Amino acid sequence: MKVLLCIIEGIYVSQCPYQDNIQARYILMALVTITTIFQTIHISIVVLLSKGWLYVRSVLTKNDLSGLTMLMGIVYISYSAMFVSANIANMQLFTKVWMNIVYVVILMYVLCQCIDTKSQVHA
């Protein structure tokens, strides 16, 4: 996925200047889509690893799965909103603050899950 993201980003950068270039617009749409999907999958894997996936738990509970689904939805919608509002001056500050809040919440969640998993392993 990361290789595909790098290839599309390289193609997009090679399209410079972007004035009235329909190919650059399609490449930008592909770049936004791949970036959003990549970030969602990447954060989901980090959260699953913090929960002890592959080490401690063979089955995730319904609460774990619904929490992960909600987290994936929040990340996907946040990244989509960030890309959509990139050209709107009034929304840029809000989306930057929102993305920072999302990342702080994810960090706190991952740290709590790591501590919980560590205590279950040592118990």
C-alpha positions as CSV (number, residue, x, y, z in Angstrom):
1,M,0.0,0.0,0.0
2,K,2.8,2.4,0.9
3,V,4.6,1.6,-2.4
4,L,1.4,2.4,-4.3
5,L,1.1,5.7,-2.4
6,C,4.7,6.6,-3.2
7,I,4.2,5.8,-6.9
8,I,1.0,7.9,-7.2
9,E,2.7,10.8,-5.3
10,G,5.6,10.6,-7.7
11,I,3.3,10.7,-10.7
12,Y,1.4,13.7,-9.2
13,V,4.6,15.6,-8.5
14,S,5.8,15.0,-12.1
15,Q,2.6,16.6,-13.4
16,C,3.7,20.0,-12.2
17,P,2.5,22.7,-13.2
18,Y,-1.1,21.6,-12.5
19,Q,-3.0,24.4,-14.3
20,D,-6.0,23.0,-16.2
21,N,-4.4,19.5,-16.3
22,I,-7.2,16.9,-16.1
23,Q,-4.7,14.1,-15.6
24,A,-3.3,15.9,-12.5
25,R,-6.8,16.2,-11.1
26,Y,-7.4,12.4,-11.5
27,I,-4.0,11.6,-10.0
28,L,-4.8,14.0,-7.0
29,M,-8.1,12.1,-6.5
30,A,-6.2,8.8,-6.5
31,L,-3.6,10.3,-4.1
32,V,-6.3,11.5,-1.7
33,T,-8.0,8.1,-1.8
34,I,-4.9,6.0,-1.3
35,T,-3.6,8.3,1.5
36,T,-6.9,8.1,3.4
37,I,-7.1,4.4,3.1
38,F,-3.5,3.9,4.0
39,Q,-3.8,6.1,7.1
40,T,-6.9,4.2,8.2
41,I,-5.4,0.8,7.8
42,H,-2.1,1.9,9.4
43,I,-3.8,3.3,12.5
44,S,-6.0,0.2,12.8
45,I,-3.0,-2.1,12.7
46,V,-1.3,-0.1,15.4
47,V,-4.4,-0.3,17.6
48,L,-4.8,-4.0,17.0
49,L,-1.1,-4.6,17.9
50,S,-1.6,-2.5,21.1
51,K,-4.4,-4.8,22.1
52,G,-2.1,-7.8,21.9
53,W,-3.3,-9.1,18.5
54,L,-1.3,-12.2,17.5
55,Y,0.2,-12.5,21.0
56,V,-2.4,-12.5,23.8
57,R,-5.9,-12.7,22.4
58,S,-7.1,-15.2,19.9
59,V,-10.6,-13.6,19.7
60,L,-11.5,-9.9,20.0
61,T,-14.6,-9.1,21.9
62,K,-17.6,-7.3,20.4
63,N,-16.6,-4.1,22.3
64,D,-13.1,-4.3,20.8
65,L,-14.4,-4.8,17.3
66,S,-16.9,-2.0,17.6
67,G,-14.4,0.3,19.1
68,L,-12.0,-0.4,16.3
69,T,-14.7,0.1,13.7
70,M,-15.6,3.5,15.2
71,L,-11.9,4.4,15.3
72,M,-11.5,3.5,11.6
73,G,-14.6,5.5,10.7
74,I,-13.3,8.6,12.6
75,V,-9.9,8.4,11.0
76,Y,-11.3,7.9,7.5
77,I,-13.8,10.8,7.9
78,S,-11.2,13.0,9.4
79,Y,-8.7,12.5,6.6
80,S,-11.4,12.9,4.0
81,A,-12.5,16.2,5.6
82,M,-9.0,17.4,5.8
83,F,-8.4,16.9,2.1
84,V,-11.8,18.3,1.1
85,S,-11.3,21.5,3.2
86,A,-7.7,22.0,2.1
87,N,-8.7,25.0,-0.1
88,I,-11.1,26.6,2.4
89,A,-9.2,29.1,4.5
90,N,-11.7,29.1,7.4
91,M,-11.7,25.4,7.8
92,Q,-8.0,24.7,7.7
93,L,-7.4,25.6,11.3
94,F,-10.4,23.6,12.5
95,T,-9.3,20.5,10.6
96,K,-5.7,20.8,11.9
97,V,-6.9,21.1,15.5
98,W,-9.3,18.2,14.9
99,M,-6.6,15.9,13.5
100,N,-4.3,16.7,16.4
101,I,-7.2,15.8,18.8
102,V,-7.8,12.6,17.0
103,Y,-4.1,11.6,17.2
104,V,-3.9,12.4,20.9
105,V,-7.0,10.3,21.6
106,I,-5.5,7.4,19.5
107,L,-2.2,7.7,21.4
108,M,-3.9,7.6,24.8
109,Y,-6.0,4.6,23.6
110,V,-3.0,2.7,22.3
111,L,-1.0,3.4,25.5
112,C,-3.9,2.2,27.7
113,Q,-4.2,-0.9,25.6
114,C,-0.5,-1.6,25.8
115,I,-0.6,-1.3,29.6
116,D,-3.6,-3.6,29.8
117,T,-2.0,-6.2,27.5
118,K,1.2,-6.1,29.5
119,S,-0.7,-6.7,32.7
120,Q,-2.5,-9.6,31.2
121,V,0.7,-11.2,30.0
122,H,2.4,-10.8,33.4
123,A,-0.6,-12.1,35.3
